[in-house]
Amino acid sequence: MAQAKGKTVSALRPVDVEVLVIGAGISGIGAAIRLREQGETDFIVLEKADSLGGTWRDNTYPGCACDVPSALYSYSFAQNPNWSRVFAGQAEILDYVNDVAARFQVEPHIHYGEPAISTQWDERRCRWIVRTAKGEYHARSIISCAGYLHEPQIPDIPGLKEFPGTIFHSSHWDHQHDLRGERVAVIGTGASAIQFVPEIQPLVKQLVLFQRTAQWILPKPNQNMGSTSQKLLGLPLAMGALRAALYSGLEAFGIGFRKPALLKQIEKIARAHINLTIKDPELRAKLTPDYTLGCKRVLLSNNYYPALTQANVDVLATGVKEVRGNLVIGHDGSEREVDTIILGTGFHVSDPPIAEQVRGTDGRTLEEIWNGSPQAYRGTTIAGFPNLFLVLGPNLAIGNNSAFIVIESQLNYAMGALKAMRDKSLVRLEVREAVQRRYNSKVQKALQGTVWNTGGCSSYYIDRNGKNSIGFPWSSGTMQRLLQHFDVESYDTQAADESAELLPTT
């Protein structure tokens, strides 16, 4: 096969490749490794930034760390016994991803600084036409690894754009801006905020936290992994045994997502965590959620509550109504004058921006097809979008375990599809609409009893149409079985000798 890593894009002549991977985060690096493993070298990875790493490259805010044990938050084929803590920090995870990319020799395939501007299916030639600022690519298949935790959600708050001070989102942390001695407003109290708030609290003059919804937070057993532990984990089978134990424990916890009554026992731990740390009854009331644990993402922290009890911190459980000059005003009329606003307001999850630029067989974009409620077959393929595979697609979030489980399961499925295309000389493969519809009907029916649908909160699991388009309603074991083998019988296919015209290989 032609070696794609040697190809250079030209504005005059399109580059033709067998597989185009979009994004060089954890999913994209995993896809590249699996492609090489299958003997496929005719592929390119398009990366919008000038380095790899995705979420762990972009999120560099103080205290940024994983909330899944690192032994599980890693590739199954590249286990690491040398994590410094049970839950690794951002820099260590990024180093790990860079090391894996180098070890498996995928970086030569990556084209940096090339975000996909438009992606259009060409029915006549059975190819995807992908345009970037530097030129054009023609690809037989696309594996979209754009992810959903990197496009920041900026709230539509009146006056926010006119704020005269400094403002930034946690995922675009302004490291040049000195917070020492400043009056700082934090808007949002999700996973990022509970990590950076304790880090900045000792630096600032005054920190006011505008909380819309209280979060359930469990203690974080984040012990240091000393040299003895690392040596033990380096022994044969040790890492595998640890991963298996962690997986089983997290899967047991995940049963509660499907049977919310069981989560009441875990909720007791979270409630005790609040009661032991927060002695002020008024503050405790503000920080105690009124919905079932698990309805929103369950968070882990040992230092968030202690930070909020400090004299320079004020928690306003009001959300934000508007910004007027230097004043941030809550819905109850409370107002605070601040110098800097930090947005901990999360990301586009059910409305990923890549959906706006991918056009299928009828010329409509994914966004137009989905209309606010993403859906796919087994979270991976979509009727009307042949030869396209989404990683971390709709209704695959498990909430209780590692994203690597989802990623590797989907890559197994996508690799099975690509192998079927090679073995059967297929140029076109599209899931049948009726198959996709039946699958999603089962998903939505199974989701009805989950904590995300019944827990009494507003979360990113529920899209703008009131539908759960994010959560996976069964165990991760079921997910792995669903995605273990590619079911070509669920697809309409077209062989090479049936194709009207094919592009020549460049």
N, C-alpha and C positions, 0 to 999 in steps of 0.2 A: 504493500500500500504506500501511497505518497506520504511523506513525512510533513504533517501540517505545521510543525513548529518552525520549519524553514521558510514558510510563506510570509510574504509581506503584502499588506493591503495597498492598493493603488486606487486613486480617485478615478483613473481611466479604465482600469480592468478589474472586474470583480474577482474575488478570491472564492474558489469553489472548495468546500470541505464536506466530508461525510457527516460529521456531528459538530454542532456549535453549542458550547456550554456558556450560559450567561451568568456571570458572577463567580468570583474567586474567593468566596468565604468557605466555611466548613463544608457546605454541600457541594460547591463547585470543585474544591480540591478532592473531595471524595469521589465525585463523578469522573474526574480526570484519572485518578488512580485506578478506578474500576475499568475505564476504557482501555488503559494501557494493559491492565491485567488480562483483558479479553483479546489482546493483540491489535486493538484499534489505535493507530497512530495518526490517522487523518482527522484530527480534530483541533479546534482552537477554543480557548477560554477567553471570553471578552470580559474585562474588568474595568469598571468606570473609574476607579481610583488608581493611584500610582503604586499601590502595594496590595498584597493579599490580606485576607483575614476577616473581611465582612464586619459583622457585629463587633467582634473583638478588636478590630482595627479602629472602628469609628468611636466606640464608647470608651473614653479614657478619663471619665470623671473620677474624682477622688473616691476611693473605696470600692470601685467597680470590681465585682467578683462574681463567680458562679454560684447559683443556689442549688446545684445538683452535685453530689460528690464527684470529684475529679476522676476517680477511678472508673466511673461510668460515663462521665462527660468527656469521652475520647473515642477514637475509632477502635473497633474491636480488633482490627488487624494491625494496630499500632499502639499497643498498650504501653503505658508509661509508669514505671514503679517509683519514679523520682519526684512526684509532686511534693511541694514543700508543706502544703496544708491539706486537710480533708477537702476543703472547698477552695480551689485555686483562684488567685486574683487574675485580673485582665491581662497584665503583662506576661504572666507565666503561661496563660492559655494561648496568647498570640505567639509566643516563642515556640510552643508546642506545634501549632498549626504550621508555622514557617519551617520548623524542623521536619515535619512529616512531608511537606511539599518538596523540600530539598531531597529527602531520603528516597522518595519515590519518583524523583526526576520529572515533576510535572510543570515546574515553573517555565521551562522553555516554550511550553504551549500557550502561555498566558500573554495576551495583548493588553497591556496596561493603558489607562487613560482613554478607553474607548467604550463609553456607555452606548447601548443600543438606542438609537433615536426612533427607528420604526422597524417593525417586524411584520412582514406580509406574506401570506401563503400564495404561491403561484401554482394554480391548478394545472395549467398547461404543461408545466415542466416538473411538477411534483417536487417543488423546492421551496424552502423558506428564503425570502429575500430580506436580509438584515442590513440596515444602513446605520453607519456611525458617522461622526464628523470627519473621519479619515478616509472613508470609502464604503465599499459594499461587499457583503459576503453572501454566497449562495450555499445553503446547507440542506442536506437531505433530511436531517433530524435536528431538533433543538431540545436540550435539557436545560430548563429554566431554573437556575439556582439563585434567583434574586432575593429570596428570603422576605421576611416581613418585620424584622426588628431593626431597621436601619433608616426608614423614611420617617422623620419625626412628625408627630401630630402637633400642629400649632393651633391652639384654641382661638376661636373667633371671639375675642373679647374686645368690646368697644374701647378705643383709645390705646390699645396695646402697642400698635405700630407707631404711635406718636410719643411713646414713653421717652423722655429726654436722657435717661440714664443708660446703663449697660443692660443688655438683655441677651440671653442665649439659652438654647435647649441643652439638656444634660448630655445628649449624644453629640453635641458640637461644643464641648466645653472650652471656654476661653481661658486657656492657661496663662495668657499674658496679662489677664486682668487680676489685680491684687484685691482680694476680698477683705483683707485685714482692716479692721476699724470701720467697715461699711455697715449700712442698714440694708439687709437683704430680704427680699420676699421670695419664697419658694411656692410655686403653684403646682399642685399635684403631690400625691403621697403614695405613688406606686413603687415598683421594685427598685427603680433607680434612686428615687428620693430617700428611701430608707437606708440606702448605702452611702449617699454623699452628705446627707444632713449631719450625721455625727462627725464627719470629717471637717466640715466647714464651721460647725457651731463654735469651736473654741477660738476661731480666727475673727469672727465678725463682731461688730458692736451690738447689733440687734438682728435677730432672725425671726421673721414672722412666717409661719407656715399656714398657707391657705388650703385647708382640707375640704374637699367636697364629700368624700366618703372615707370612713375609717376602714382600716385593713386588719385582717387577722394575721398576727405575726407569731411564729413559733421560735423558740430558742434555736440557735445555730451551733451544733456541736463541731466547731471548727478547730480541732486540735492541730498542733504542729506535727508534721511527719518527720521525725528525726532520722539520723543515718541508720539506726538499727531497724526501724520500720521499713525504710527504703531497701535495705539489704534483704530483709525477709521477703518483701514483695518482689524482689528480683529473682527469687528462687523459682524453679519450674513449677507451673500450675498455680502459684500463689495468687497472681493477679486475677487469673480466671476464677479462682474460688472466691476472692473478694468481690469481683464484679457480680458473680452469681448471687452472693448473699445480699448485696446492695439492691440488685434488681428485684429479688424476691420480696425484700422489705418494702420497697417503693410500690411494687405491684399490690401488696396487701393493703397499703394505704389507699391505692387507687380504687379499690373495691368501694370505698366510701363515696366516690364521685358518682357511682352508679346506684348506690344505696345510701342516700344522704343521711338517713337516721344513724348510721354507723359513725358518721363524722362528729356526732355530739360528744363522743368520748375524747376525740382529738381537740375538740373545741374547749373542753375543760382545761387542757394543758395550756392552750392559748389564753384563756381567760385568767388562769393562775399566773401566767407570765405578765399580764397587765397588772393584776392586783399586787403582785410582789414588787413590781418596779415603780408603779405610779401610785403614790400615797394620796395625792390631792384628789378628792372626790370629783371636783368639777372637770379637771383634766382627764381623769379616768373615764368619766362619762363621754367626753368628746372622742376618746380613742377606742371605745368599745363598739364594735360593729353591731348592727341590728339585723344581720342576715346570716344565713348558714355558712359556716366555714367551708371553703372550697368553691363557693359561688364565684368569687374572684380568685385570681392567682394567690396561692398560699405563699406568704413571705417568711423569710428567716432572718433574724437579727438579734444580737445580744446588746447592741449599743444604741439602737434607735430610741427606745423609750427613755433610757437614762439621759440622752441628749436633750429630749424634750422637757425634762424637769429642770434644766438649768435656768438661771435668772435672766439670761439674755434671749430666751426663746419664748415666743408667744404663739399658741395654736389657736387659729380661728376656724372653727368648723362651719364655714359659711360659703365656701367656694368664692369665686370672684365675679362680681357684677360688671365692673368697668375699671379702667385706668384713666385717671384725670391728672395730667401732668406727672408729678412725682408721687401722687397718691394712688394706692391700690385699694379699691373699695369692694367690700364683701356684700353679699346679697342681703345681709341684715343691716346694712348701712355702716358697719364698722369700717374704719379706714386707717391706713398706715402710710406714712411717708417713707420712701425707700430710695436707695441709690442704685440698686441692682435687682433685676428680676431673673430668677432661674426657673425655667420651665421643666418640670418633671412630668410631662403630660403624655408620655408614651409614644406609640408609633401607629402608622397605618397598617392595620392587621387584616380586617375584612375588606379593605379597599386598597390593595397593593397598587402603587403607581404604575408598575409594569403592565398592568391589565389595560391601561389606557392606550398603549402603543402596539399591542399584538393583535393583528387582524387575521381572521380566519377565512374559510372558504367563501363566505358571502360578503366579505369586505367589512364586516362589523368587528369592533374590538371586543376583547374579553369583557371589558367594563360594560359595554353596551349589551352584550349577551347576558351577563350576570345581573346587571341592574341593581347592584348593591348587595346581592346574595350569591356569593361564589359557590359553585358546585363543580365537582369533577367525578369521574369514575375511579373509585378507590383512591381518591385524592390526587390522582396522578395524570389522567388523560381526560380530554374534553371533546365531546361531539362537535364537529365543525372545525376542529383544529388538528389536522392529521400530523403524525410524526412529531408531536409536541408532548413533552413530559415535564410536569411541574413537580419540583421537590419542595416539601413543606407546603403542599397544596391544601385545598379546602377540607375541613372536617377530619384533620389528622392530628390536631393538638391533643396530647394525652394528659398534660397538666401535672402528672405525678411522677414522671420518669424522664430520662434523658432524651433530648432531641436527636442525639446520634442514633437512637433506636429507630426513629421515624425515617431519618435520612438514609440509613443503610438499608432499611426495608424497601424504601422507594427505589433506591438505586438497583437493588436486586431485580425489581420489577422492570425498570427501564432497560437494564442490561439484557434481561430475557426478551424484551420486545425487539431490541436491536439485533440480537442473535437470530430471532425468528425472521427478521427482515433479510439478514444475510443468507441464512440457510434456505429460505424460500424465494430468494431474489425478488423481494418486495420493494417497491418504491413508494408505496402509500399504505398507511395503516391508520384507521380512524375508528374509535369506539362507537358502537351503534347507540343512537340516541335513546332507544327504548331500554337498552341495557343500563345506560347511565341513569335514566329516570327511575328504573326499578331499584337500583342500588341506593340512590339518594332517598327514595321513599322509605326504605328500610332504616337508613341512618337517622332520618328525622323522627321516625316512629320510636326508635330505640333511645333517642335523646330526650324524649318527653319526661322521663322519670329521673333524669340526671340532676345533679346539684346546680349545674349551670342554668338549667331551664326552670328549676323550682325553688332555688335558694333565696330568691327575694332581693337580688341586687341587679345593678346595671353594670355590665362588663363588656370587654372586647369580644367575648364569645358570641354575643348577640349583635347582629348587624343592624343597619339602619332600618331594615324592614321588619325587625322583631324576630328574625330567624337565627337559629344557632348554626352558623356556617363555619365554625372553627373547631369545635370539640369532636373528639372521636368517642363514640358511645360504648365501645367494648374494651377489653383488655389489650395491652400492647402485644401479648402473645397472639391474640386474634388478628391484630394488625399484621404481624410478621407472617402469619399463615396466609392471609389474604394477598400479600404482596410477594410471597415466596416464589410462585410460578406464574409466568405470563400466560394468560388465557386467550390465545389468539382467536378462539371461536367466538369471543365477544366483540370482534372487530370486523369491519369491512376492509378488505385488503385488495391491493392491485399489484400484479407482478410486473417486472420490467418489460416483458414483451407485450404487455397490454398498454404501456404508456405511450402517449402521443409523441412526446419529444423530451429528451434528456439533455441536460447541459454536458458538454465535454468536461473531462477532468483537466484542471489547469496544473 
